[in-house]
Amino acid sequence: MYMEWARFHKTDENGRHYFQTYSFPHTWAAVTPKEPGTGRISEAAALAYSIICAAPRLTM
């Protein structure tokens, strides 16, 4: 499965800059609506996808 990465610029309480990075399946990114003007998925969607991908899979 191909993974896609999304980076979001952040600033901490001390004014230092960093990037928050999320990974999720490429196929999910392809079908997710993009934010107007940026062509990127939202940070909320990226966070949700990364949590879902990291969740343990149940096997029957």
C-alpha positions in Angstrom: 0.0 0.0 0.0 1.4 3.4 -1.0 1.4 6.0 1.7 1.0 9.7 1.4 2.5 12.3 3.8 1.0 15.7 4.7 3.0 18.4 6.6 1.4 21.2 8.5 3.4 24.2 9.8 3.1 24.8 13.5 4.5 27.2 16.1 4.9 26.2 19.8 4.3 28.3 22.8 7.9 29.5 22.7 7.7 30.7 19.1 9.6 27.8 17.6 8.5 26.6 14.3 8.1 22.9 13.4 6.1 20.7 11.0 3.4 18.2 12.2 3.5 15.3 9.8 0.8 12.7 9.2 0.8 9.6 7.0 -2.1 7.8 5.5 -2.9 5.5 2.4 -2.6 7.2 -0.9 -6.0 5.9 -2.1 -7.7 7.7 0.9 -6.0 11.0 -0.1 -7.2 10.6 -3.7 -10.9 10.5 -2.7 -10.8 13.1 0.1 -12.2 16.6 -0.8 -9.5 19.2 -0.9 -9.4 22.6 0.8 -10.2 25.4 -1.6 -7.2 27.3 -2.8 -4.7 24.8 -1.5 -5.4 21.5 -3.2 -4.6 19.7 0.0 -6.7 17.7 2.4 -7.5 19.4 5.8 -5.4 18.8 8.8 -8.4 17.3 10.6 -8.8 14.7 7.8 -5.0 13.9 7.8 -5.1 13.5 11.6 -8.2 11.3 11.5 -6.7 9.1 8.7 -3.4 8.7 10.6 -5.2 7.6 13.7 -7.3 5.1 11.8 -4.3 3.7 10.0 -2.4 3.3 13.3 -5.3 1.4 14.9 -4.8 -2.3 15.3 -6.6 -4.4 12.7 -9.0 -7.1 14.0 -8.8 -10.4 12.2 -11.5 -12.9 12.3 
